[in-house]
Amino acid sequence: MRSQSVRAVPGVAHHQAGLFGADTPFETAPGASATSSTVTSVIDRRDLPLAARMRPRTLDQVIGQPHLVGPGRPLRIAVERDQVRSMLLWGPPGTGKTSLAYVIGASTNAHVAVLSGVSDGVAQLRRVVAMASERRRAGQRTILLIDEIHRWSKSQQDALLPHVEDGSIILVGATTENPSFDVIAPLRSRMRLHELQPLTNLDIETLLVRAVTDPVDGFGLDPAWLASDAMRALVALASGDARLALTSLESTVEMVRDADGQLPDRITAEHVGEATTRRQVRYDRDGDDHYDTISAFIKSVRGSDPDAAVFYLAKMIRAGEDPRFIARRLMILASEDIGNAEPQALVVATSAALAVERIGMPEGGYALAQATTFLASVPKSNRSAASLWAAQAAIEGGANLEVPPHLRDGHGPPRVSAGNRGPYVYPHDHDGAFVAQQYLPDGVGGGFYEPSDRGVEARLRAHLDGLHRPTSPGMV
């Protein structure tokens, strides 16, 4: 067993000060919530979660995001020159948005205030602005950090506008949601958008090694203490999320430590598996992950790749997507992208939707998988959907909408029309149940449905060609 000493670090007045040094001018607005980023009690850094202790203090300590903080990049230059302007930091969870915001604040000569998008509001903002105005008269700028800024309503975001515009505050907002949808346009137009990318596997490995070896904020151990298979397991669990990687490592360490505080000689993948739950899937049912994944699912089915299609299906199921939503998309796919090339596709998709309603999940996933793999494997044709689009375009373009007289309902008084060409001819009275007659309105040329030569639709095409359909309008 290996013993590990715990080094006490002098307490600090603010959580931020504990993360960035006691001289960092971070404050919580009076009345603001005591969130994890605004703890005002004296704390020992060792009492903080590992993910909080391992936050970077300088740009050089930031892991990943070289397009933002690498040498010569505009954001880095602005921070180094103390010329920071209002900005939005947008990216998936665990990519370092909040950490980067704090580093930016700590690297400037400005006073830094912090608000939470979850628990603070306009009242706290007014207090920050009032104090910022006083500092501005004294020649000091104020940076306002708002974590989860997308949680503020439109009216709350509106309240930020005049203060961002007149320079009373430099706003740094962090969000996991697409700013195009969750941050009002007038505010976006006054801020620079910086998008953070998921960390690479190498980034996560670097972070984990730093946490294992750091003698103050980490565990102060040899990097070999974390076996290679344990490293791979933690990287796979993290899926680009730094916070999840550190939390998983911390959970594993806590599990393997004995009652005397002793640690084993090594941590293995088996330890990681015992200490952590199954892999978390990054997926927000109202955010970009939802739309990106369903888009990939649809395109994989359309592209006849059943492996990719069922992979994205599994991701959606694992993330808790509504199976009825998936079933609806399959029914749409069956008609729009497969159509008459394989008419059974709609039957299979509809049956899967019914199965999901009747038996629920998780067993309903089998029906969704069957429908997904079937739809991805059969011939494709969008000609029936295209026929609808073409007909709709003709109508929007001003096509004659008057029904030919011989096709009208026979009830009611007769109507006189210059286009009357005689009575309706009943096709079943003729060989092949077909007779050439006008069906489309006068002046409408037809040609909307052009069957493909794929699957069942090829037989439909041959059948229609065999009827020797004339070229006159309406003979489809």
C-alpha positions in Angstrom: 0.0 0.0 0.0 1.1 3.6 -0.6 0.5 6.4 1.9 -0.4 9.9 0.8 -0.1 13.0 2.9 -2.7 15.7 2.7 -1.2 19.2 2.6 -3.4 21.9 4.1 -3.5 25.2 2.2 -4.4 28.5 3.9 -8.0 29.4 3.6 -9.2 32.1 1.2 -12.1 34.5 1.4 -13.6 33.5 -1.9 -13.7 30.3 -3.9 -12.3 32.2 -6.8 -9.4 33.5 -4.7 -8.7 29.9 -3.7 -8.5 29.0 -7.4 -6.5 31.9 -8.6 -4.7 33.4 -5.7 -5.7 35.6 -2.8 -5.0 38.8 -4.6 -7.4 38.1 -7.4 -10.1 40.9 -7.2 -13.1 38.6 -7.6 -16.3 39.5 -5.8 -19.8 38.3 -5.4 -22.5 41.0 -5.8 -24.4 41.8 -2.6 -27.4 39.5 -2.5 -26.0 37.1 -5.1 -26.4 33.5 -4.5 -23.6 31.6 -2.7 -23.0 29.2 -5.6 -20.0 26.9 -6.0 -18.2 29.8 -7.6 -19.0 32.3 -4.9 -18.4 30.5 -1.6 -17.5 33.2 1.0 -16.5 31.0 3.9 -12.9 30.3 4.7 -12.1 27.0 3.0 -9.2 24.6 2.7 -8.4 23.9 -1.0 -8.2 20.2 -0.2 -12.0 20.4 0.6 -12.7 21.4 -2.9 -13.5 18.8 -5.6 -10.6 17.7 -7.7 -12.1 19.3 -10.7 -12.2 22.7 -8.9 -8.6 22.3 -7.5 -7.3 21.5 -11.0 -8.7 24.6 -12.7 -6.0 26.5 -14.6 -4.7 29.8 -13.1 -3.0 31.1 -16.3 -3.5 30.8 -20.0 -0.4 28.5 -20.2 -2.2 26.1 -17.9 -5.3 25.8 -20.0 -5.5 22.4 -21.6 -6.9 22.2 -25.2 -8.4 25.1 -27.2 -5.2 26.0 -29.0 -7.3 27.9 -31.6 -8.3 30.3 -28.7 -5.3 30.4 -26.3 -2.4 29.3 -28.5 0.5 31.7 -29.2 -0.6 34.5 -31.4 -4.3 33.8 -31.3 -6.5 36.9 -31.0 -8.1 36.0 -27.7 -4.7 35.3 -26.1 -3.3 38.6 -27.4 -6.3 40.5 -26.1 -5.8 39.0 -22.6 -2.0 39.6 -22.6 -2.5 43.2 -23.6 -5.3 43.7 -21.1 -7.7 44.6 -24.0 -10.5 42.1 -23.2 -13.8 42.9 -24.8 -17.3 41.4 -24.1 -17.4 37.8 -25.3 -19.4 34.6 -25.2 -17.6 31.3 -24.5 -19.7 28.5 -26.1 -19.0 24.8 -26.0 -20.1 21.4 -24.6 -19.9 20.6 -20.9 -16.4 20.1 -19.5 -14.5 22.0 -22.2 -13.2 24.7 -19.8 -15.6 27.6 -20.5 -15.9 28.6 -16.8 -12.2 28.0 -16.2 -11.2 30.1 -19.2 -13.6 32.9 -18.1 -11.9 32.9 -14.6 -8.4 32.9 -16.2 -9.4 35.8 -18.4 -10.6 37.7 -15.4 -7.6 36.9 -13.2 -5.2 37.9 -16.0 -6.4 41.5 -16.3 -6.2 44.6 -14.2 -10.0 44.8 -14.1 -12.2 44.2 -11.1 -14.1 40.9 -11.6 -17.6 40.3 -10.5 -19.4 36.9 -10.8 -23.1 36.1 -11.3 -24.9 32.8 -11.8 -27.3 32.4 -14.7 -29.2 29.9 -12.6 -29.7 31.7 -9.3 -29.0 35.4 -9.8 -31.0 38.0 -11.7 -31.5 41.7 -12.5 -31.4 42.8 -8.9 -27.9 41.5 -8.5 -27.0 42.9 -11.9 -28.0 46.4 -10.8 -25.7 46.2 -7.8 -22.8 45.1 -9.9 -23.4 47.9 -12.4 -23.7 50.5 -9.6 -20.3 49.5 -8.2 -18.8 49.2 -11.7 -19.9 52.8 -12.4 -18.0 54.0 -9.2 -14.9 52.1 -10.2 -15.1 53.4 -13.8 -15.0 57.0 -12.4 -11.9 56.0 -10.6 -10.4 54.6 -13.8 -10.9 50.9 -13.2 -12.8 48.6 -15.5 -15.2 45.8 -14.3 -15.5 42.3 -15.9 -18.7 40.6 -15.2 -18.6 36.8 -15.5 -22.0 35.1 -16.0 -21.9 31.3 -16.0 -24.8 29.6 -17.9 -25.9 32.9 -19.3 -28.5 31.1 -21.5 -30.5 30.5 -18.3 -31.4 34.2 -18.2 -34.7 35.1 -19.8 -35.0 37.5 -22.7 -35.9 40.4 -20.4 -33.0 39.6 -18.1 -30.6 39.6 -21.1 -32.2 42.9 -22.3 -31.1 44.4 -19.0 -27.5 43.7 -19.9 -27.6 45.6 -23.2 -27.1 49.3 -22.1 -24.3 48.4 -19.8 -22.4 46.3 -22.3 -23.0 49.0 -25.0 -21.7 51.9 -22.9 -18.8 50.0 -21.5 -19.9 50.0 -17.9 -19.1 46.3 -17.8 -17.1 43.9 -19.9 -19.4 40.9 -20.1 -17.9 37.4 -20.3 -20.8 34.8 -20.6 -20.4 31.0 -20.7 -23.0 28.8 -22.2 -23.4 25.2 -23.3 -26.3 26.2 -25.6 -26.2 27.6 -29.1 -26.1 31.4 -28.7 -28.1 31.7 -31.9 -31.1 30.3 -30.1 -30.5 31.1 -26.4 -28.8 34.5 -26.4 -30.8 37.5 -27.8 -29.5 38.9 -31.1 -28.8 42.5 -29.8 -26.6 41.1 -27.1 -24.8 38.7 -29.4 -24.1 41.5 -31.8 -22.2 43.3 -29.0 -20.1 40.3 -28.0 -17.4 38.3 -29.6 -18.2 34.6 -29.9 -15.5 32.0 -29.0 -16.4 28.4 -29.5 -14.7 25.8 -27.4 -14.2 22.3 -28.8 -14.4 18.9 -26.9 -11.0 18.0 -25.5 -9.1 15.4 -27.4 -8.1 12.1 -25.9 -4.5 13.4 -25.6 -5.8 16.5 -23.8 -7.7 14.3 -21.3 -4.6 12.2 -20.7 -2.5 15.3 -20.1 -5.1 16.5 -17.6 -5.2 13.2 -15.7 -1.4 12.9 -15.5 -1.4 16.5 -14.1 -4.0 15.6 -11.5 -2.1 12.4 -10.5 1.3 14.1 -10.2 0.5 17.6 -8.9 1.7 17.6 -5.3 -0.5 20.5 -4.1 -3.8 20.2 -5.9 -3.6 16.7 -7.2 -2.5 13.4 -5.6 1.3 13.9 -5.8 2.0 10.5 -7.2 4.1 8.9 -9.9 2.2 9.0 -13.3 2.8 5.2 -13.5 0.4 4.8 -10.5 -2.4 5.2 -13.0 -2.1 2.0 -15.1 -2.4 2.4 -18.9 -5.7 0.4 -19.0 -7.1 2.7 -16.3 -6.0 5.7 -18.3 -7.8 4.3 -21.4 -11.0 3.6 -19.3 -11.0 7.1 -17.8 -10.5 8.7 -21.3 -13.3 6.7 -22.7 -15.6 7.6 -19.9 -14.8 11.3 -20.3 -15.7 11.6 -23.9 -13.9 14.9 -24.2 -15.3 16.2 -20.8 -12.5 17.4 -18.5 -14.8 17.7 -15.4 -16.1 14.2 -15.9 -12.5 12.8 -16.3 -11.4 14.4 -13.0 -14.6 13.4 -11.2 -14.2 9.8 -12.3 -10.5 9.8 -11.2 -11.5 11.2 -7.9 -14.3 8.7 -7.4 -11.8 5.9 -8.1 -9.2 7.2 -5.7 -11.8 7.5 -2.9 -13.0 4.0 -3.5 -9.6 2.4 -3.4 -8.3 4.3 -0.4 -8.5 2.2 2.8 -9.6 3.2 6.2 -6.1 4.4 7.1 -5.8 6.6 4.0 -3.5 4.2 2.2 -3.7 3.8 -1.6 -2.8 0.7 -3.6 0.3 0.5 -5.6 -1.6 1.1 -8.9 -5.1 2.0 -10.1 -6.3 -0.4 -12.9 -9.3 -0.4 -15.3 -11.0 -2.7 -12.9 -10.9 -0.1 -10.2 -12.3 2.5 -12.6 -15.1 0.2 -13.6 -16.1 -0.5 -10.0 -16.0 3.2 -9.0 -17.8 4.8 -11.9 -21.2 4.4 -13.4 -21.7 3.5 -17.1 -20.5 6.0 -19.6 -22.4 9.2 -19.8 -23.5 10.4 -23.2 -23.4 14.1 -24.0 -26.8 14.8 -25.2 -29.3 17.7 -24.6 -32.7 16.9 -25.9 -33.3 20.6 -26.6 -29.8 21.5 -27.8 -27.4 21.0 -30.6 -26.6 17.4 -29.6 -30.2 16.4 -30.1 -30.4 18.0 -33.6 -26.9 16.8 -34.7 -27.6 13.2 -33.7 -31.0 12.9 -35.2 -29.6 14.6 -38.4 -26.8 11.9 -38.5 -29.4 9.2 -37.9 -31.6 10.3 -40.8 -28.7 10.8 -43.1 -27.3 7.3 -42.2 -30.6 5.7 -43.0 -30.9 7.7 -46.2 -27.3 6.8 -47.1 -28.0 3.0 -46.7 -25.5 2.6 -43.8 -27.3 0.4 -41.3 -24.3 0.2 -39.0 -24.1 4.0 -38.6 -27.9 4.3 -38.3 -28.2 1.8 -35.5 -25.2 3.4 -33.8 -27.0 6.8 -33.6 -30.1 5.0 -32.6 -28.3 3.5 -29.7 -26.8 6.9 -28.7 -30.3 8.4 -28.7 -31.8 5.6 -26.6 -28.8 5.7 -24.2 -29.2 9.4 -23.8 -32.9 9.1 -23.0 -34.4 10.5 -26.2 -38.2 10.1 -26.5 -38.6 6.8 -28.5 -41.9 8.2 -30.0 -39.8 11.0 -31.5 -37.5 8.4 -33.1 -40.5 6.4 -34.4 -42.0 9.5 -36.0 -38.8 10.2 -37.8 -38.7 6.6 -39.1 -42.2 6.9 -40.5 -41.2 10.2 -42.2 -38.1 8.6 -43.6 -40.0 5.6 -44.9 -42.2 7.9 -47.1 -39.8 10.6 -48.0 -36.6 8.7 -48.7 -37.7 5.2 -49.5 -41.2 5.7 -50.8 -42.3 3.3 -53.6 -38.9 1.7 -53.9 -40.0 -0.4 -50.9 -43.6 0.3 -49.8 -43.1 -2.1 -46.9 -40.8 0.4 -45.3 -43.8 2.5 -44.1 -45.5 -0.6 -42.8 -42.4 -1.6 -40.8 -41.9 1.9 -39.5 -45.5 2.3 -38.5 -45.5 -1.1 -36.8 -42.4 -0.1 -34.9 -44.1 3.1 -33.7 -47.1 1.0 -32.5 -44.8 -1.5 -30.8 -43.1 1.4 -28.9 -46.5 2.6 -27.8 -47.7 -0.8 -26.7 -44.7 -2.3 -25.0 -42.6 0.8 -24.0 -38.9 0.8 -23.4 -36.4 -0.7 -23.2 -38.0 -3.6 -25.2 -39.4 -1.1 -27.7 -35.8 -0.5 -28.8 -35.8 -3.8 -30.6 -38.7 -2.6 -32.8 -36.9 0.6 -33.5 -33.7 -1.3 -34.3 -35.5 -3.6 -36.7 -37.2 -0.6 -38.4 -33.9 1.3 -38.6 -31.8 -1.5 -40.1 -34.6 -2.4 -42.5 -35.1 1.1 -43.7 -31.3 1.6 -44.1 -31.0 -1.6 -46.1 -33.7 -1.3 -48.7 -33.6 0.5 -52.0 -34.2 4.3 -51.8 -36.3 6.7 -53.8 -37.6 10.1 -53.1 -39.7 10.3 -56.3 -43.1 10.2 -54.5 -42.0 13.0 -52.2 -40.6 14.9 -55.1 -43.9 14.5 -56.9 -45.6 16.3 -54.0 -43.0 19.1 -54.0 -43.4 19.5 -57.8 -47.2 19.6 -57.6 -47.1 22.1 -54.7 -44.7 24.3 -56.7 -47.1 24.2 -59.7 -49.9 25.3 -57.5 -47.9 28.1 -55.9 -46.9 29.1 -59.4 -50.5 29.8 -60.4 -51.6 26.5 -62.0 -55.3 26.2 -62.9 -57.1 24.6 -59.9 -60.5 24.0 -61.5 -61.5 20.3 -61.5 -62.4 19.0 -65.0 -66.2 18.8 -65.2 -66.3 15.0 -65.8 -64.4 14.4 -62.6 -66.7 16.5 -60.4 -69.0 15.1 -57.8 -72.3 14.1 -59.4 -74.5 15.4 -56.6 -76.2 18.7 -56.8 -77.4 20.7 -59.9 -75.3 20.3 -63.1 -72.7 23.0 -63.7 -72.0 24.3 -67.2 -68.3 24.6 -68.2 -66.7 25.4 -71.5 -64.2 22.7 -70.8 -66.8 19.9 -70.6 -65.5 16.9 -72.6 -68.2 14.5 -72.0 -69.0 12.0 -69.2 -66.5 10.3 -66.9 -65.3 7.0 -68.2 -65.1 4.2 -65.6 -61.7 2.5 -66.0 -62.8 -0.9 -64.7 -65.1 -1.2 -67.7 -62.0 -1.4 -69.9 -59.1 -3.9 -70.4 -56.4 -3.6 -67.8 -58.7 -1.2 -65.8 -57.3 1.7 -67.8 -58.7 4.2 -70.2 -57.0 7.4 -71.5 -58.9 10.5 -70.3 -58.1 13.8 -68.8 -57.5 14.0 -65.0 -55.6 17.2 -64.5 -57.1 20.7 -64.9 -56.8 22.4 -68.2 -53.3 23.8 -68.8 -51.5 21.7 -66.1 -48.9 19.6 -67.8 -48.3 16.9 -65.3 -45.0 15.1 -65.2 -44.9 15.4 -61.4 -44.2 11.7 -60.7 -41.3 10.1 -62.4 -40.7 6.6 -61.0 -37.1 5.6 -60.4 -35.7 2.3 -61.6 -35.0 1.0 -58.1 -36.8 -1.6 -56.1 -40.5 -2.0 -56.4 -40.7 1.4 -58.1 -39.0 -0.1 -61.1 -42.0 -2.4 -61.6 -44.4 0.6 -61.2 -42.4 2.4 -63.8 -42.6 -0.5 -66.2 -46.3 -0.8 -65.5 -47.0 2.8 -66.2 -44.9 2.7 -69.4 -46.9 -0.4 -70.5 -50.1 1.6 -70.3 -48.7 3.7 -73.2 -49.6 6.8 -71.2 -50.1 9.6 -73.7 -48.2 12.9 -73.5 -51.3 15.0 -73.1 -51.9 16.8 -69.8 -53.0 14.6 -66.9 -51.9 11.2 -68.2 -49.6 10.2 -65.2 
